[in-house]
Amino acid sequence: MNRKHYLGDIGLRNGIVGYRESDIGGVLENLVFLELRRRGYTVTVGVAGSREIDFVAERRSGRRYVQVAYLLESPATIERELWAFAAVRDAYPRVLLSLDPHQPADLQGVRHQSLTDFLRGAPLGGSMDDGQ
């Protein structure tokens, strides 16, 4: 079984294994996990067939599917991130968080959101019920 582990302090991780720029995707995913938990979500990794969704975030107000990407540098990267959502058959919102400042707000029905804005307190996917 493939399990993911997230740390409460990224600095400890860097102190143990050292900082590597190539680990940025995992570090960003860890930060999003911590922020989702801080906002009161129950967070799990989503699996739909052979596809993995970074996070299924749930609380009373509903469920959200979340993918985290460093940068959406190419059409192949965008397709890879959106592909994870393809097997999901319900109508809960899908959100792709990245550090890209100028991507369209909607990518094939998936809400693209600035990861920086989310970490600064913006509601997940622009929803109004994401209050702290």
Secondary structure, DSSP 8 states (H G I E B T S, - for coil): -------S-HHHHHHHH---GGGHHHHHHHHHHHHHHHTT-EEEEEEETTEEEEEEEEETTEEEEEEEES---SHHHHHHHHHTTTT--S---EEEEES-SSS-SEETTEEEEEHHHHHTT--GGG-TT---
